[in-house]
Amino acid sequence: MEKLVYLNNLYDLYGILLTEKQQTYFEEYYFNNLSYGEISEKYNISRNACFKQLKIIEDKLFDYEKKLKLYYKKEKINAIINMIDDKKIKEKLENLL
């Protein structure tokens, strides 16, 4: 479950860097809960190709985070924001994220 949430967060940050097909396969599998078989039937690809494509997508998302660290930085900034007492400043910073 933890990996699923993490991947969804990475997709929110880096999904735009994936191809349209990769975005579609990711969304079908992770958002629409389709199985490899259902995705392969829907898009006329082999079940193995679907599995490999999703593995490639996951690897890309992890690699983007490893290089750019946007999720890590966002979490650190959120931790700092949570330590701020001034509600106006806190709200303005949260809106930037």
Buried (B, 14 or more C-beta within 10 A) or exposed (E): EEEEEBBBBBBEBBBEEBEEEBBBBBEBBBEEEBEBEBBBEBBEBEBEBBBEBBEEBBEBBBEBBEEEEBBEEBEEBEEEBEEEEEEEEBEEBEEEE
